[in-house]
Amino acid sequence: MSQDSHDRAQASAANRHALPAEYQRGLYEAIFRRRDIREFLPDAVPDEVLARVIVAAHHAASVGFTQPWDFIVVRDAERRREVKRVFEEERAINAAQFSGDRLGKFLALKLEGILDAPLNLIVTCEPDRFGPAVLGKVSISEVEVYSTCLAVGNLWLAARAEGLGVGWVSIVRNDALREIFAIPGHIIPVAYLCVGYVQAFPDRPVLESAEWEARMPPRSLIHFDSWNGGTESDGHALADLVQSPDIWRGLLTDATPCDTGRPEQAHRSEGAEVPNINLKARRD
Ligand SMILES: Cc1cc2nc3c(=O)[nH]c(=O)nc-3n(C[C@H](O)[C@H](O)[C@H](O)COP(=O)(O)O)c2cc1C
């Protein structure tokens, strides 16, 4: 087959099943505009919106189609105050890991919106929901937790599409969550989420703007054929393309190149001049 006819065959195979361009755009927009949110407006979230977001989560992939998740919708103020107390204790323990400038930065970060958000949502995982014999679970025991994380991913993106902010709070203890919310011992609280409308979705992760971490150049994360396979210097087209704004042409009109990486991450971000996707906040 000539290169030309090969390219044509490939293009028509893609066209047969690809979603229309505006759907693709919507998906990528939701992915790139999703943010972890810690500042919320008090406005109530309509049940219909929340219902869509939960159904989107429920349509995630799950090992053996076990659907191991449950959703606890938390509006009760007293229970949330208890969670906030646990958060404060755990935050102090977290802070003890850092010193100097890093400690100062950590203490300045707002890392939750437990009481500001109009509602909190706990996504739990019930391993062995359908008994121990699960299709796809013989070799890896954590597969139900992986599945639950996929549900959270769906939820986060659907919420973004709805204009709803979501913030994941992991600075809490699962034993405390079990006690506060009467969660049985065999159920794992996977994600404690704050959910609500926002004043704005930041362009960049808050931890990036605060110079806590930077996004790594994607090509430094790609290996070819083995862990030790060449990454960026071997002339692989893919390694260059993942950093090229050109791949988004026609899909994301306001995608612009921007720098990534900070000097202290030089081991990962060499070539930090390479482009990354930086989406400007929507002005509508
Ligand atoms: C499993 C998990 C736990 C997280 N826990 C917290 C947390 O306790 N507090 C917080 O402020 N952000 C938390 N985050 C949010 C991350 O800091 C955030 O996803 C990251 O900085 C990238 O920002 P972005 O989500 O806006 O792209 C968590 C995210 C994940 C996936």
The ligand as an SDF file (V2000), in Angstrom:
LIG
                    3D

 31 33  0  0  0  0  0  0  0  0999 V2000
   -6.0720   12.2700   45.0040 C   0  0  0  0  0  0  0  0  0  0  0  0
   -6.0090   13.7730   45.0850 C   0  0  0  0  0  0  0  0  0  0  0  0
   -5.9640   14.3900   46.3170 C   0  0  0  0  0  0  0  0  0  0  0  0
   -5.9160   15.7930   46.4150 C   0  0  0  0  0  0  0  0  0  0  0  0
   -5.9390   16.3870   47.6450 N   0  0  0  0  0  0  0  0  0  0  0  0
   -5.9610   17.7250   47.7350 C   0  0  0  0  0  0  0  0  0  0  0  0
   -6.0790   18.3860   48.9950 C   0  0  0  0  0  0  0  0  0  0  0  0
   -6.1760   17.7710   50.0490 O   0  0  0  0  0  0  0  0  0  0  0  0
   -6.1240   19.7300   49.0120 N   0  0  0  0  0  0  0  0  0  0  0  0
   -6.0180   20.4640   47.8640 C   0  0  0  0  0  0  0  0  0  0  0  0
   -6.0440   21.6910   47.9370 O   0  0  0  0  0  0  0  0  0  0  0  0
   -5.9140   19.8740   46.6490 N   0  0  0  0  0  0  0  0  0  0  0  0
   -5.9000   18.5300   46.5660 C   0  0  0  0  0  0  0  0  0  0  0  0
   -5.8430   17.9290   45.3360 N   0  0  0  0  0  0  0  0  0  0  0  0
   -5.7970   18.7660   44.1150 C   0  0  0  0  0  0  0  0  0  0  0  0
   -4.4180   18.8520   43.4990 C   0  0  0  0  0  0  0  0  0  0  0  0
   -3.5910   19.6910   44.2660 O   0  0  0  0  0  0  0  0  0  0  0  0
   -4.5870   19.3880   42.0780 C   0  0  0  0  0  0  0  0  0  0  0  0
   -5.2980   18.4380   41.3240 O   0  0  0  0  0  0  0  0  0  0  0  0
   -3.2490   19.6800   41.3960 C   0  0  0  0  0  0  0  0  0  0  0  0
   -2.5840   20.7060   42.0690 O   0  0  0  0  0  0  0  0  0  0  0  0
   -3.4400   20.0680   39.9300 C   0  0  0  0  0  0  0  0  0  0  0  0
   -4.3370   21.1470   39.8310 O   0  0  0  0  0  0  0  0  0  0  0  0
   -5.6540   21.0830   38.9680 P   0  0  0  0  0  0  0  0  0  0  0  0
   -6.4770   19.9290   39.5020 O   0  0  0  0  0  0  0  0  0  0  0  0
   -6.3180   22.4030   39.1390 O   0  0  0  0  0  0  0  0  0  0  0  0
   -5.2380   20.8050   37.5520 O   0  0  0  0  0  0  0  0  0  0  0  0
   -5.8950   16.5590   45.2330 C   0  0  0  0  0  0  0  0  0  0  0  0
   -5.9510   15.9210   43.9830 C   0  0  0  0  0  0  0  0  0  0  0  0
   -6.0190   14.5570   43.9120 C   0  0  0  0  0  0  0  0  0  0  0  0
   -6.1040   13.9020   42.5440 C   0  0  0  0  0  0  0  0  0  0  0  0
  1  2  1  0
  2  3  1  0
  2 30  2  0
  3  4  2  0
  4  5  1  0
  4 28  1  0
  5  6  2  0
  6  7  1  0
  6 13  1  0
  7  8  2  0
  7  9  1  0
  9 10  1  0
 10 11  2  0
 10 12  1  0
 12 13  2  0
 13 14  1  0
 14 15  1  0
 14 28  1  0
 15 16  1  0
 16 17  1  0
 16 18  1  0
 18 19  1  0
 18 20  1  0
 20 21  1  0
 20 22  1  0
 22 23  1  0
 23 24  1  0
 24 25  2  0
 24 26  1  0
 24 27  1  0
 28 29  2  0
 29 30  1  0
 30 31  1  0
M  END
$$$$
